[in-house]
Amino acid sequence: MEESIKQLALISSVLGGFSFTFLSAIITKDTEKSIKYWLIITLTIASIGFLLGAVGWTLMDFNQGMSELKSHHQMLVKVLMFGLISILISIGLSGWLNDRKTGLTTSILGAMALLFLLFGILSRYIEL
């Protein structure tokens, strides 16, 4: 389990960096569209979720002997899922900054990715 904890911490930190980069790009984009507000919210949630996951799994790696690590790990998995869902929603919404056609395309692709994430990948490994 020690190696998987390190990998989850690395994945969370990389995704957190991507989320924060996307958030910075959206904040600096000069637009009056209301979708910008929702992108800022979802990307902030994703960034925070991934950051908490990275810190939590890194601390778990330092405390391997503790007995309550399984419940801590399950909570961090839920935080990671929340971050993944938020970033996929952001990707789906991002096209609406451009035009209707791009917005529909990114929304469809984001919804498909979200469904695949939840039902194709995570449902096999995570207890809710």
Protein Blocks (a to p, Z undefined) as FASTA:
>chain_A
ZZmmmmmmmmmmmmmmmmmmmmmmmmmpccfbfklmmmmmmmmmmmmmmmmmmmmmmmmm
mmmmbmklmmmmmmmmmmmmmmmmmmmmmmmmmmmmmmmmlmmmmmmmmmmmmmmmmmmm
mmmmpcZZ
